[in-house]
Amino acid sequence: MRVVAMGGGTGLSTLLRGLKTFVADSAAPPGPSPSIRRLTAIVTVTDEGGSSGRLRREFGMLPPGDIRNCLVALAEDEQLLTRLFRYRFSDGRGLAGHSFGNLFLAALTHLSRDFAEAVRLSSEVLAIRGEIFPSTLSDVRLRARTVDGRLLRGESKITQTPAPIRRLEMIPRGARPLPEALSAIDEADLITLGPGSLYTSLIPNLLVRGVAAHLARARAVRVLVVNLMTQPNETRGLTASQHLRALREHAGGRRLIDYVVLNTTPVSRRVRKRYAAEGAAPVTNDVDAVRKLGAEPVEAPLMEEAEVARHDPHLLARLLLRLGSRPIRPRDRSASIATRGAGSRAIFD
């Protein structure tokens, strides 16, 4: 199976950690379970904060942070180089706050004069189990209009807005995609969006010229993985169907999604209370509204809980590959593939 995972932030890297375990060894015979012969990550490049933001301002390069996280996620965890890519300097004039991986990508970008080439070379150094493309090589920023008419410029301000977002734009408009990324979308059997920040990780990929159009006509099974929790400010109070609707509106009304994956694992009172203090809560699974938008909801227990709520990467990857191996899209089927209870469990059988 050829798989394309689109997004950014910790959500994409979490998913990639699960998907990489299904990447087939080219020398091994095919097995009975779904496997991946080509795994591609398409990553948003609009980050402006932290180490990435500093490198972007000081060197005029694209933000490397989300790319670095994907490189680490697709590498073998026990390797020394992978540990180095994760290492973050805690002190040192000019170094504090930077990660080694970000600085490595910055150095390679200056040597090669090409950010995409720097990512490719880093992939070879880490021997990752897949390929990674930035969604665009253009120097782009985000701009959002809120429902109360305010104009927000930059990702950091968008993530902090107390007012709901009406419209997101990429500046400059018409940023060119990488041809390799579009080819991967065209050739994919499974395309995933999310989990990840709706307005700063998922939608920005759709604003790159041609991406939404290629996604809309892709022959692949297309799946949205809805976040476990809403995000303070950015998606406060949004339901699953409202996430799906926002994607469609920013894709020019195109139908992009076949299945919407929803978590059914209850959030503990302790974790729920912690999120509530920041204005976040579990996303409401309004399955009927999802169906009215033309996608099929798939409910399953997918959360692993520690100090924060995260998708279990292996359960999520296995579910997605099961969906991707189905030859017919839900709009061509008369019955739901999964519902609450026995239907959801059947996905894992």
N, C-alpha and C positions, 0 to 999 in steps of 0.2 A: 504494500500500500504506500502511496505517495501522500505525505501529510504536510500541510502548511499550517503553522500556528502564528496568528497575528496578535499583536498587542504590545505590552511594555510593562515596566515595573516588576514588582515581586510576583504578580499573578502569572505572567508569562514564564518567568524562570521556574516557578513552582511546577507548572504544567510540563515544561521541557524535561525536568528531572524525572518525571514519570514516563514520558514518551520515549526517552532515550533507552530505557530498559527493553523496549520492544523493537529497537533497530536491529534488523537481521544481519547476521554475519554472512557476507557474500559467499563464503566458502562452504557454509552449512546448507544442507537440504531444507526446503521449506517444511515447517511444522504445521500441526492442525490449528493452532491459534493464530489470530491476526498478527501480522508483523509489519514492520516499516522498512521499506527499501530506500526511501528518500525522505528525510526530515528537514524541513526548511522553516526557519523563524524569520518573520518580517517584523521589524522593531521600529516603533515610533522614535523620533529624534527631536522632541520639543522640550526636553528637560532644561531647566534654567537654575536649579538649586544645587547646593552642596558642592562637592568636588567637580562634578560635571559642569555646573554653571561657572565656576571659577576658570576652568580650562577653556570653556567656550569664550568667555570674555577676554582672557589674557592671550589666547593663541588663535582665536577665530576659527576654531575647529568645531565639528559637530559634537554634541554631548555624548561621552562614551559610557556613562554609568549603566544604562539598561542593556547595552550591548555587552558590557563586561559581565553583568549578571547572567546573561544567556550563555556566554562562553563558559563560565564556570559551571552552569547547570548542565551543559552538554559534555563536559569533560569528565574524566575519571577522578572521583573525589580524593583518592589516596595519593595522587601525584603531587610532588613538591611544587611544581609550577602552578597547579591549581590553587594550592594554599597560598602561594605568593600573590596570585591575582586577587585573592580575597583580602590580603593584608592591608590594613588601613593605618597610616601613621597617626599616632596620638600626640606627638609633639614635633618640634623642629620648625624653625622659622621658614615659612612658605610651604612646608610639607604637611603640617598638622591638618587633618581632615581629608587629605588625599588618599586614595587607594593606589596600591602598586599597579593594579590592572589598568586603571584610568591613565596613569603616567606612561605605562607601556604602550597603550594605544596612541597616546599623544605623541610619543617619540616615533613610533612607526608611521604615523600620519605625516610627520614632518620629513621623515626619510623617503617615504614613497610618494609624498605629495598627493595622496589619494586615500580618503578615509575608508572606502570600501576595500581597497587593497590591504590596508592596515588590519581590517577585520579578518580578511582571508588569511593573511600571514599569521595572525594570532590564533586563528582556528587550527592552522597546521602545527603551530608550536604546542598547543594543548591537545592535539589529536582528538578534536571533538567528534561526537557521533551525530553529525548533521551539518547544516550550513546556515549562516546568518547573514541577512541583508538588512541594512537600514532602509526604511520605507522611501527615503529620498536622500540625495546628497546636497540638496539645497539648504541654505541657512534659513530655516523657517521659525516663525513664532506663532503663538496662538492668541486669538482675540475673541472675546465672548461678549454677547449682549444678554443682560439679565431681563427677567420679566418686568422689573421696575424701570427699565430703560438705561441702566448704567452700562458703560463700556469698560471692559476689563482687558488689560493687555498683559500677556505673560502667563505662563503656567502657574506660577506661585500665587498670583492674585486670583486666578480662576479657582484654585483648590480652596481658597479661603472665603469665597463669596457666601454671605448668608442668604442671598436671594437666589431662587432657581434660575438656571441658565435657559434662555430661550433659543439662542443660536450660537454656534461655534464656527469660527473661521480660521483659516491658515493664511498667514501673511509671510511672503507674497503668495497670492493665489496662483494656481496652476503649477505648483512645484512638480518637477519631473520625477517619475519613479525610476527605480533601477529596472532595466529590461529583464534581468534575471529573476526579479521578484514577480513581475507579471507572468513570465513563462512558467514559474513554479505554480502560480494560481491556476493558470490554464490547464496544466498537466496533472493537478492534484486529484486524488480520490477522496480526501477529507480535508476540509478547511475549518479551523477553529478560530473564534474570536473570544478573548477572555480566558480566565478571569482577569480583571484589571480595572483600573479607573476608567469610567465611562467616557468622560470628557477630556482626559489628558493621556490616556493610553490606547483606547479603542477607536474612538471617532477620528482622532488625528490621522490614522492610517487611511481612512476612507476619504479624507480631504485631499490626498495626493492624487494628482491627475491620472485618471484611467483606472485606479484601483477599484473603486466601487463598481464601475461598469464591467470590469473583468470578473469581479466577484459575483455580480448578478447573473452573468451568463456562464459561469463555471459549471462544468459537468459534475463537480465534486458534491458530496454531501456536506452541507454547511451548518455548523453548530455554534450557537452562542452559549458560553458558560457564564451564567449570571453570578455575580459576587455573592458571597455568603451574607455579608453585612452591607448596609448603606454606608456611605462615607460622609463624615461631618462636612456640612456645607455643600460639597459638590453634588451629591445625590441624596441629600436628606429627604426621607419619605418616599422615594421612588420605588414603585413595585417592579416586578419582573417584566411585565408587559410595557411599562413606561421606559425601561431600558431598551427594549426591543423597538419601541416606537421612535425613540431618539436616534437609534442607528438608521432606521429607514428614512426619517426626515432629513438627516444629514447626507444620505446617499441619493438625494433627489427623488425620494419616493420609491426607489427600487426595492424589490423583494430580495433580501440577501440571505435569509436564515431559514433553514428547514426544521431544525430541532433546537429547542431551548432547554438546557440542562439546569435543573433546580435541585438544591440540597434539601433533604428532609431530616437530617440529623438535628435534634434539638440543641440549642445553645444553652449551656448551663447558666444558672442564675448568677454565679460569680462573674463569668465573662460578659454576660448580658449587661450587668450593672456597670462593669468597667467601660464598655462601649457607650452605654447611655450617658455616662458622665461627659463624653465628648460629642454627644448629639447623634450617635449612630445606633442602629437597631438591625435585627435580621431582615433581609429582603422578603417582602410578602410574595408568596407564590400564587399569583392570580391566574391560574391555568386557563380558565375560560376566556379571559381577555387575551392571553397569548394565542389561543387557537383562533380567535376572531381576527388576529393579525396575520393569519396564514402559516403559523409555525406550530409544530407539535411539541408540547411540553413533555419532558422526560424527568421524572422525579426519582431520586435515589439518595441513600445516605452516603455522603461524600466528605464530611468534615472531620478533620482531626483537630482536637482542641488542646491548647497548652495555655500560655499567657495570652495568646491571640487566636482567633479563628482562622484556619487555613484549610483549603482543600487537601485531602489526602492525594498526593500526586499519582500514586500507583492505581488507586481505585478510579480516579478520574480518567487517567490514560486508558485503562482497560475499557471503561464505559464508552469513551469516545471512539476507540477502535472498533468496538462492536457496532456502533452506529455507522461508522464509515464503511463497514463491510456489507451493509445492507444495500442491495442494488437499486432499490426504488425509493424515491423521495416520498415524504409523507403526503404531499398533495396528490400523489398517484395511488394512495392506499385508502381503503375504506375504513380501516380500523386503526386505533391508536397502538403504537408499539410498546408503550409502557405507561402505566398509571400507578397510583399509590398502591402499595401492598405487593401482591404476587407479581403483578406486571413489572414493577420496578426491579424486583429480585431477579426476574428472568433475564435481564440484561447481563447479569454476572454469571449465569449458568453456562 
